[in-house]
């Protein structure tokens, strides 16, 4: 299954922050239920980085008052595209220990955020469907 089929899920988890936003704006954005990651974007709409709740918490423990969204964000964005296979994206998330991964379209425009729990749920449902189909085939049901 391609990630584009999960558009309703991934687009609902998309939270955007401008690269010039204040940390308070970022904190308000990330305080929304279901938001673990915000995509930081340039004025042209392209992804500049990502900011997680963990990034903000680390900032609070450092007590550095001069930090900005731009200084706290992760610039090395590990992302997927709508054309990517869900299994591959899930494996990338596991390898990089990511809970959330941005879905970026052409020209690095943010389209959504893939949550690992959503990916796992869909993959599990696919496996259950295949198992049921195999069981029905063996039992001669429907053929």
N, C-alpha and C positions, 0 to 999 in steps of 0.2 A: 504494500500500500504506500502510495506517495503522500507526502506531508500536505500537499494541496487539498487532499480529501478531508483533512482535519481543520480546514480554515475556520469554521465556526468556533472551535476550541482555542486555536492559536490566536485568532484576532481578538477574542475576548480577554486574553491575558496580556495584550499589548499595552504597555504604559510608556509614554514618551516623555522625555525631559530634554529641554534645550541645553546645549552645552554651557550657556551663560546663566542658567538657573541657579538660585540660591540653594544651600543645603536644606533649608527649611521647606522649600518647594519640593525638593527631592524626598524629604522625609514624609511630607503629606502625601505625595504620590505613592510611595512604597507602603504607606499605612493602610491602603485599600486592601480588603480581603482578597486573597488570591494573587496578590502581586508580590513576587519574590525578587523580581528583576525589572529594571527599567532600562530601556534603550535610550542612550544619550545621542542626540542628533545635532548636526550642524544646521545653520540657517537654510541650506539647500535641501534639507530633509534626509540627507544621507547619514547613516549610522557613524558616529564618532567613537563610540565605546558603549559599555554597559555599566550600570551601577546596581549593586545588590544591597539587600538589607544588611548583609554581613559587612560590606564596605563601610556603611554608615556606623555600624556598631563599633568596628575597629577604630574609626575616627573618634568616636566618643570616648573610647578608652585611652586614646593618645592625648587627648585634650589640646590638640593643635587647633587654634582658633582661626587660622588664616586659610584653611582648606576650602576648596571650591568643588563643585561638581566635576569640573574638568580635571582637577588634581586627584580626586578620589576614584574616578572611573577607571575601569580596566580597558586599556586600548587594544589589547590583543583579543579581539572578539572571535570566539569560536561559534560559528553559526551554521545553519543549514539553509537550503533553498526549497521552495515549494516542490521542485521536481525530484528532490532526494527521496530515497526510500526510507520509511519509518524505522526499519530494522537497523539501517546504517546510522541514522541519526541517534537512535537509542544507544547503540554501541559507542558512538563518539561521546555521548553524555556520560556513560559509565567510565570510559577510559580517562576522561578529564574531570571526573567527580563533580558533574554539573547537575543541579536540580532543574535549571531552566536554560533554554538555549534560544536565542533570537532566530526568527525565520526572516531572512533577507531576500528581497527580490532583486531584479536588475538594478544596477547602479547603487547597490547597498542600501536600498530603501527598506525600512522596517515594515514587515507585513504582519508579524505576530510573534508570539513567544511559545515555544513548545515546553510544556512541563513534563518532567520525567514520569510522574504518576499518570498523566493522561496517555503518554506513549505506551507505558506498560499495560494500562487497561485495554487499549485498543489491540496491542499485540496479543494479550491473553485471550481476548474475545475471538481474534482470528484463529488462534490455536484451538479453542473450544469448538469453533465452527468446523474446522478441518477434522477434528477428532470425531465429532458427530457424523460428518459426512462419511468418514471411513467406517465407522460402526454401522451406519445404514447400508453402506455398500457390502460389507461383509455379511450382514443379515439379509441382504437382498431386498431391502425396503426402498421403494421408489425407482427401481431399475427394471 
